[in-house]
Amino acid sequence: MNYLILAGTNKSGTTSIFNYLGDHPQISPSLIKQTDFFRTDNICAFEDYKSLFQKKNNTLCCIEASPDYMYDKRVPKQLANCLKGQQFKIIFLLRNPVNRFLSWYKYAKQLFLIPEDMSVRTFIDENINAKENQENEAFVALKTGKYINYLKPYIDTFGQENVQIIFTEDLMEDPQSVLIHLTSLFGLDATFYEKYEFKIFNKSGSSKKKNIRKIYLGLRKIAVPLFNSNNFFSAFMIRIGKKISKLYRHVNVQELKQNTVVEPSDYKFLSDYYYQSDQHLQKLINQPLPWKE
């Protein structure tokens, strides 16, 4: 069996690409998108990993998407030990880090991680002044856009040939070409995507009621560990969970009322902040970055 592991980054379109690949008849997606299986200090057993995927006839490849793998130092070693002898590719979906940061800004408001009236400048300052072990995940959005710091351990461990870099900008402009490329990695039938409808998943929005959002997130935190258990109850819970998530988005999520206001000075600061990192990244992966062209 072959494995495609979408290991990063968050706020780049990983949900969309996971769904596109999961629809392919020769690809079995994980029962839940974000398994986080390798984010542990415990020994990762291959048989346990195999149990996380749906069973399809004619399956040639399995895929999961855990974007936080990119930022967890334990993952490369865990992955290498667990999948030793297996055929796999690690995929990183990268986005212009400035746009990703601004997407995080909107997403943080959606999750009530920051006040609704917080400005982009204040959000930048909170990220700059954040402590090393920051509990608020929104306040690591700035530094995690320096992709070079997180990709190098993967390339050093698995080699450039087993690490695939694709870009959100390319996915948005021509999703068909990106999916044909990914399916070609394992010789899968690329004609599936000739008439495929590419929808956008997990768009940022705002919550209508803060309390409803908190209840939903609390229930989700309890339910996710149950989804990863290997039993009938797990499969049942996943079906119910997907229906609840769809209902929640219908009832309590609305389109953002206004576009994010970004002062030119803030945009320049972000561009300058990522400049050196982007230069080193281009050299590491030996390909141009679409947002630098």
C-alpha positions in Angstrom: 0.0 0.0 0.0 1.1 3.6 -0.7 0.6 6.5 1.6 0.2 10.2 0.9 0.7 12.2 4.1 -0.4 15.8 3.8 1.7 17.3 6.6 1.2 21.0 6.4 0.6 23.8 6.6 -2.6 25.0 8.3 -4.7 27.7 6.6 -3.4 26.7 3.2 -6.2 24.6 1.7 -5.4 21.2 3.2 -9.1 20.4 3.7 -9.9 21.0 0.0 -7.1 18.9 -1.3 -7.9 16.1 1.2 -11.4 16.0 -0.1 -10.3 16.1 -3.7 -7.9 13.1 -3.2 -10.3 11.3 -1.0 -13.0 11.3 -3.7 -10.6 9.3 -6.0 -11.8 5.7 -6.4 -8.2 4.4 -5.9 -7.5 6.4 -2.8 -8.8 5.6 0.7 -8.9 8.7 3.0 -8.5 8.5 6.7 -11.8 8.3 8.6 -11.2 11.8 9.9 -9.0 14.3 8.1 -6.6 15.2 10.9 -5.5 12.0 12.6 -2.4 13.5 14.3 -1.3 9.9 14.7 2.4 10.7 14.8 2.2 13.5 17.3 3.0 11.4 20.3 5.9 10.2 22.4 4.5 6.7 22.4 5.5 4.0 19.9 3.4 4.2 16.7 2.4 0.8 15.5 1.8 0.4 11.7 -1.2 -1.9 12.2 -2.8 0.9 14.3 -2.0 3.4 11.6 -3.6 1.2 8.8 -6.8 1.0 10.8 -7.4 4.8 10.5 -8.3 4.6 6.8 -11.6 3.8 5.1 -11.8 0.6 3.1 -12.4 0.9 -0.6 -12.3 -1.7 -3.3 -9.3 -1.3 -5.6 -7.4 0.9 -3.1 -3.9 1.7 -4.2 -3.2 4.6 -1.9 -4.2 6.0 1.5 -4.2 9.7 2.5 -4.4 11.6 5.7 -4.1 15.4 6.3 -2.6 16.5 9.6 -1.3 20.0 9.0 0.3 20.3 12.5 2.7 17.5 11.6 4.8 20.3 10.1 5.4 22.0 13.4 5.9 18.9 15.7 9.5 17.9 16.1 8.5 14.4 17.0 6.8 13.5 13.8 9.8 12.9 11.4 11.3 10.2 13.6 7.9 8.7 14.5 6.9 8.6 10.8 10.2 7.1 9.7 10.0 4.3 12.3 6.3 3.5 11.7 6.3 3.5 7.9 9.7 1.8 7.5 9.6 -0.4 4.4 6.4 1.3 3.1 6.0 3.4 0.0 5.0 7.0 1.0 5.2 10.6 0.0 5.0 13.6 2.4 3.2 16.6 0.9 3.4 20.1 2.1 0.9 22.7 0.8 2.5 26.1 1.2 0.8 29.5 0.9 2.1 33.0 0.7 3.0 33.5 4.4 1.6 37.0 4.5 -1.8 35.8 3.2 -1.7 32.9 5.5 -1.1 35.1 8.5 -4.0 37.3 7.5 -6.2 34.2 7.1 -5.1 33.2 10.6 -6.2 36.7 11.8 -9.7 36.1 10.5 -9.8 32.5 11.7 -8.8 33.5 15.2 -11.7 35.8 15.4 -14.0 33.0 14.2 -12.7 30.8 17.0 -12.9 33.7 19.5 -9.2 33.4 20.2 -8.9 37.1 19.8 -11.3 40.0 20.3 -13.5 40.9 17.4 -12.1 44.5 17.4 -8.4 43.5 17.4 -6.5 45.2 14.6 -4.0 43.5 12.3 -1.3 45.6 13.9 -2.2 44.5 17.4 -2.4 40.9 16.2 1.2 41.2 14.8 2.4 42.7 18.1 0.8 39.9 20.1 2.5 37.3 17.9 5.9 39.1 18.3 5.6 39.3 22.1 4.2 35.8 22.6 6.0 33.5 25.0 7.8 30.4 23.7 5.2 28.0 25.1 2.2 30.0 23.9 -1.2 28.3 24.6 -3.1 30.5 22.3 -2.4 28.9 18.9 -3.3 32.2 17.1 -0.2 33.8 18.5 2.2 31.5 16.8 0.7 32.3 13.4 3.5 34.7 12.5 6.6 32.5 13.2 5.0 29.4 11.7 5.0 31.1 8.4 8.8 30.8 8.2 8.5 27.5 6.5 12.2 26.9 6.1 12.5 26.2 9.9 10.1 23.3 9.7 10.6 21.8 6.3 14.4 21.1 6.6 14.1 18.3 9.2 11.7 16.5 6.8 13.9 16.8 3.8 17.0 15.9 5.8 15.2 12.8 7.1 13.4 11.5 4.0 15.2 13.1 1.1 13.9 15.6 -1.5 12.4 12.7 -3.6 10.0 11.8 -0.8 8.9 15.3 0.1 6.5 17.0 -2.3 6.0 20.8 -2.2 2.9 22.2 -3.8 1.5 25.8 -3.5 -1.9 27.0 -2.5 -1.7 29.6 -5.3 -1.3 26.8 -7.9 -4.1 24.9 -6.3 -6.4 27.9 -6.6 -5.4 28.7 -10.2 -5.4 25.2 -11.6 -6.5 22.5 -9.2 -6.8 19.9 -12.0 -3.1 20.1 -12.8 -2.1 19.8 -9.2 -4.3 16.8 -8.6 -3.1 15.1 -11.8 0.5 15.6 -10.6 -0.3 14.1 -7.2 -2.0 11.1 -8.6 0.9 10.5 -10.9 3.2 10.0 -7.9 1.8 6.5 -7.5 0.5 5.8 -11.0 -3.1 6.4 -10.2 -5.8 7.1 -12.8 -5.6 10.8 -13.5 -8.6 10.9 -15.8 -10.8 10.9 -12.7 -10.2 14.7 -12.5 -11.0 15.6 -16.1 -14.6 16.3 -15.2 -14.3 16.7 -11.5 -16.0 19.6 -9.7 -13.4 21.3 -7.5 -15.3 22.9 -4.6 -13.7 25.1 -1.9 -13.9 23.6 1.6 -13.5 25.1 5.1 -13.8 28.8 4.0 -13.3 31.3 6.9 -16.5 32.7 8.3 -17.8 34.3 11.5 -19.9 32.7 14.2 -23.3 34.1 14.9 -23.4 33.0 18.6 -20.2 32.8 20.7 -21.7 30.4 23.2 -22.9 28.0 20.5 -19.4 28.0 19.1 -17.8 27.2 22.4 -20.2 24.3 23.0 -19.4 22.9 19.5 -15.7 23.2 20.0 -15.9 21.5 23.4 -17.9 18.6 22.1 -15.5 18.3 19.2 -12.5 18.1 21.5 -14.2 15.2 23.4 -15.3 13.4 20.2 -12.0 13.5 18.1 -10.2 10.8 20.3 -13.2 8.5 19.9 -13.0 8.9 16.1 -9.5 7.5 16.0 -10.5 4.3 17.9 -10.7 1.2 15.8 -14.2 -0.1 16.3 -17.8 0.1 15.0 -18.6 2.9 17.4 -15.9 5.0 15.9 -17.4 4.7 12.4 -20.8 5.5 13.7 -19.5 8.6 15.6 -17.8 9.8 12.5 -21.0 9.7 10.4 -22.9 11.5 13.2 -20.0 14.0 13.7 -20.0 15.0 10.0 -23.7 15.6 10.1 -23.4 17.7 13.2 -20.6 19.8 11.7 -22.6 20.4 8.6 -25.6 21.4 10.6 -23.5 23.7 12.8 -22.0 25.5 9.9 -25.5 26.0 8.5 -26.9 27.3 11.7 -24.1 29.3 13.3 -21.5 30.2 10.6 -22.0 33.2 8.3 -19.8 34.9 5.7 -17.4 37.5 7.0 -19.2 40.8 7.0 -16.3 42.8 5.8 -12.9 42.4 4.3 -9.8 42.6 6.5 -8.4 46.1 6.6 -4.6 45.9 6.3 -2.5 49.1 6.5 0.3 49.3 3.9 2.8 49.6 6.7 1.6 46.3 8.2 1.7 44.5 4.9 5.2 45.8 4.4 6.3 44.6 7.8 4.9 41.1 7.1 6.6 41.0 3.7 9.9 42.1 5.2 9.5 39.6 8.1 9.3 36.7 5.7 11.8 37.9 3.0 14.9 36.1 4.3 13.0 32.9 5.1 11.5 32.8 1.6 14.9 33.3 0.0 16.3 30.3 2.0 13.2 28.2 1.2 13.6 28.8 -2.6 17.2 27.5 -2.3 16.2 24.5 -0.2 13.4 23.2 -2.5 15.1 24.5 -5.7 12.0 26.0 -7.2 10.5 29.5 -7.3 7.8 30.6 -4.9 4.7 31.8 -6.8 4.2 34.8 -4.4 7.8 35.9 -5.2 7.3 36.1 -9.0 
